[in-house]
Amino acid sequence: MRVRAEQTQESAENHSKRLEVSVEGAQPQQAGALTGYLPHKSDVVRDLFDRIAVRYDRANTMMTAGMDELWRVAAADQLHVADDARLLDLCCGTGGLSRVMARKVPEGSVDAVDFSSKMLDVARARPGPRNIEWHQADVLALPFEDATFDGAAMGFSMRNIVDIGACLREVARVLKPGATFVNLEISKPPNALWRRLFYFYFYNVLPLIGGAAGGDAAAYRYLPQSLVSFPDADALAALFQADKFAHVRYVRLMGGIVAMHIGTTDRAPNGRSIAPGKDLLA
Ligand SMILES: C[S@@+](CC[C@H](N)C(=O)[O-])C[C@H]1O[C@@H](n2cnc3c(N)ncnc32)[C@H](O)[C@@H]1O
């Protein structure tokens, strides 16, 4: 995989700008559900997830025909940790990935972070493993000490993050040296025909299903838009490399509809290089 740091920076800037445009440029009839007066993009995103929280899981199952849970299991499988490890689930939402991760560490624990109180309410109410602690916080300012976690994952959320580079640096900060971060996200299939078919479904059909199942048509019109300016798999790998991760690999699922990016921290918190970790997918 050949990637360049300059491209990376540009992608991150474009991503921020485009998210701004798609939120602030929303038409009133679309925006009805997105707005009121909200001063910050992250407030808009949090408000949106607060509104769809109660029906989020059902809408996801319908939109992905249940595949989303299999993808979460595949992501958690990339974390090769001991039974007593301490893991971090970023943007945990209703906790689907947190519960899969918690089962991996029966003698350890998972800290699950999200800034939407309503998504966390649903997460807390779901049955499942008890070794999960839920935190309401912004993943751009995590309430944890440096080098706390043995591994981390994020599911279907990076598209909503206003500054991907800042997020990656914050994740790297709280991971122990040599620990792995797995990011699971919708991506852009490389095959042109498959990409066209997927985009037709994603931009035209999915908002209808999501709107009907999730009860908030405007929210499900907005959510696919967050893929427009999101980096493709190579560019996202470049962002990982530029922002503190080494041994970066990605795995495409379903012909690239979903991508799992895997990176390992290779620096101690004070910036010293340490011995490289294992290439998980080499
Ligand atoms: C599409 S949901 C994904 C939830 C879950 N990870 C899953 O796999 O279903 C995105 C989640 O990211 C959260 N989120 C977005 N930006 C965030 C941020 N900056 N800090 C914390 N949570 C954030 C939203 O509140 C929402 O719950």
The ligand as a Tripos MOL2 file, in Angstrom:
@<TRIPOS>MOLECULE
LIG
   27    29     1     0     0
SMALL
NO_CHARGES

@<TRIPOS>ATOM
      1 C1        -23.3260    5.2690   13.5150 C.3       1 LIG1
      2 S1        -23.2220    5.2900   15.2580 S.3       1 LIG1
      3 C2        -22.2120    3.8710   15.5600 C.3       1 LIG1
      4 C3        -22.4730    3.2470   16.8980 C.3       1 LIG1
      5 C4        -21.7490    1.9330   17.1630 C.3       1 LIG1
      6 N1        -20.3130    2.0830   17.1810 N.3       1 LIG1
      7 C5        -22.1580    0.8460   16.2080 C.2       1 LIG1
      8 O1        -21.2970    0.1150   15.7350 O.co2     1 LIG1
      9 O2        -23.3480    0.7070   15.9670 O.co2     1 LIG1
     10 C6        -22.1160    6.6590   15.5300 C.3       1 LIG1
     11 C7        -21.9780    7.0190   16.9990 C.3       1 LIG1
     12 O3        -20.8730    7.9050   17.1160 O.3       1 LIG1
     13 C8        -21.1750    8.8410   18.1260 C.3       1 LIG1
     14 N2        -20.2650    9.9780   17.9470 N.ar      1 LIG1
     15 C9        -20.0560   10.7110   16.8140 C.ar      1 LIG1
     16 N3        -19.0920   11.6360   17.0200 N.ar      1 LIG1
     17 C10       -18.6730   11.4740   18.3050 C.ar      1 LIG1
     18 C11       -17.6900   12.1170   19.1030 C.ar      1 LIG1
     19 N4        -16.9480   13.1220   18.6020 N.pl3     1 LIG1
     20 N5        -17.5090   11.7080   20.3680 N.ar      1 LIG1
     21 C12       -18.2650   10.7080   20.8870 C.ar      1 LIG1
     22 N6        -19.2300   10.0550   20.1830 N.ar      1 LIG1
     23 C13       -19.4160   10.4300   18.9040 C.ar      1 LIG1
     24 C14       -22.6460    9.1480   17.9260 C.3       1 LIG1
     25 O4        -23.2560    9.6900   19.0590 O.3       1 LIG1
     26 C15       -23.1830    7.7350   17.5810 C.3       1 LIG1
     27 O5        -23.6230    7.0480   18.7240 O.3       1 LIG1
@<TRIPOS>BOND
     1     1     2 1
     2     2     3 1
     3     2    10 1
     4     3     4 1
     5     4     5 1
     6     5     6 1
     7     5     7 1
     8     7     8 2
     9     7     9 1
    10    10    11 1
    11    11    12 1
    12    11    26 1
    13    12    13 1
    14    13    14 1
    15    13    24 1
    16    14    15 ar
    17    14    23 ar
    18    15    16 ar
    19    16    17 ar
    20    17    18 ar
    21    17    23 ar
    22    18    19 1
    23    18    20 ar
    24    20    21 ar
    25    21    22 ar
    26    22    23 ar
    27    24    25 1
    28    24    26 1
    29    26    27 1
@<TRIPOS>SUBSTRUCTURE
     1 LIG1         1 GROUP 0 **** ****
